[in-house]
Amino acid sequence: MGAVLIINDLSTCTPGSGTLMILEQDSAFPTKGDNLYPDNEIIYLNPDGTVEKRSGDRYNIPQHEPGAKLDLGKTRLGLVLGGFPRALEEVGKIGTFGAKKYTDNGWMSVPQGIERYTDAMLRHVLAEFKGETLDHDSGLLVAAHTAWNALARLELTLKEIERKSNATK
């Protein structure tokens, strides 16, 4: 059996709202990167309890009609890039500082990177707790160093998960 996808309260199904949940799932259900919506349809539970199929378009435009975009349920990266422009710019400054100090993207090859970037992140968290705003070495925001290290360890963690997943295929 595949998954049953439900969005509660159809009246709130505008971009960025509604509740999407998987009610049933088997091991063959697609995962990240796969089409989560067979035939690009979603099953809705209306407030009155009725159930109906809708297209995978945020505005319920049928798949083969002009203006359809089957993006319902897909990651909305604009919420991150548009929501955190100052923070991301500061994190970019940390990456630039590190590239000048070491090499471009050299952090990706650091042995035991996840553990070492976890330690670096925690050192910066402690620096903030001690009231430090700017990093002594770079002169940049300690919070930006914390965020950069969190992103580095997340990226390395995701790569490790992919590597393990590919090794079992």
Residue pairs with C-beta under 8 A, 6 or more apart in sequence:
1 24
1 26
2 25
2 26
2 28
2 29
2 38
3 22
3 23
3 24
3 25
3 26
3 29
3 36
4 22
4 23
4 24
4 43
5 20
5 21
5 22
5 23
5 36
5 37
5 42
5 43
5 73
6 19
6 20
6 21
6 23
6 43
6 44
6 45
7 13
7 18
7 19
7 20
7 42
7 44
7 45
8 18
8 19
8 45
8 47
9 18
9 19
9 47
10 18
10 44
10 45
10 46
10 47
11 47
12 18
13 44
13 58
13 60
14 58
15 58
15 76
16 76
16 79
20 73
22 29
30 36
36 73
37 56
37 70
37 72
37 73
40 55
40 56
40 63
40 70
41 53
41 54
41 55
41 56
42 53
42 54
42 55
42 56
42 72
42 73
43 51
43 52
43 53
43 54
44 51
44 52
44 53
44 54
45 51
46 52
54 60
55 61
55 62
55 63
55 68
55 70
56 63
56 70
56 71
56 72
56 73
57 63
57 68
57 69
57 70
57 71
57 72
58 69
58 71
58 72
59 67
61 67
61 68
61 69
62 68
63 70
80 88
81 88
87 144
87 147
90 140
90 141
90 143
90 144
90 147
91 144
91 147
91 148
91 151
93 140
93 144
94 138
94 140
94 144
94 145
94 147
94 148
95 148
97 138
97 140
98 106
98 107
98 148
99 105
99 106
107 113
107 117
107 152
108 155
108 156
110 116
110 117
113 152
113 153
113 156
114 153
114 156
114 157
114 160
117 149
117 152
117 153
117 156
118 149
118 153
120 145
120 149
121 146
121 149
121 150
121 153
124 135
124 142
124 143
124 145
124 146
124 149
125 146
127 135
127 142
128 142
128 143
128 146
132 142
133 141
133 142
134 140
134 141
134 142
135 141
135 142
135 145
138 145
